Amino acid sequence: MRSLFFVLTAMAVMGLAFWAYRENYRTQGELAEVRELRGEIAQLRESLGMLNAEWAYLNRPDRLRELADMNFERLGLLPLQPTQFGGVAQIDYPALVLAPITDPVDTVATEVPAQ
């Protein structure tokens, strides 16, 4: 009986050692994948910063003004004036359309409560 217990204990220890070995390598693989993803994120952030800088460079007001002047005949773009903006009160909202009442419910009390 004692030898059976020792054999089962040894098998359990070997099984747990095998499981720990596999988990260790799986964890190492996941950590390597995380490192790759962090590197990719850093690269994408760098390219995003460069794209934002290019966008700011291309949207300079003086450059846009020159482009509008060069293409005035074709586009007819003029500078915005304060009179071109309206107030909130000038917005024409659609009228509120209510559905017809088909089954009315009387909510008025028909009996006088006893006092």
Phi, psi and omega in degrees: 000320181293320180294324176297318178297318179295320179294315179295321178295317178297319178295320179295318179296318178295320177297316179293324177295318178296317179298315180296322178299313180294319179296323179298313181289326176294320178296318178299320178295318179294320178296322176296320178295321178296319178298318179297317180295321178295321176297319179294320178297317179298319179294319179292324177294322178296316179292327177295320176298320178293319179294322176296321178295318177296320180297316179295322180293317182286338182259026175296137182301321181293322178294317179295324178295318178297318179296320178294322178292319181295326184251026184297319183298322184277320186262325181069035181279134178237156177296149178288142178245151179299336181286349180280349181263145180247173178266169179294327181294341181274354181284129180266099179279150178293148181292145180279117182257120179263142178288149179292149178278121183257323180236086182290149177242127179279121182253002180275135180290132181265343179248147176272128181293144180287141181246000000 
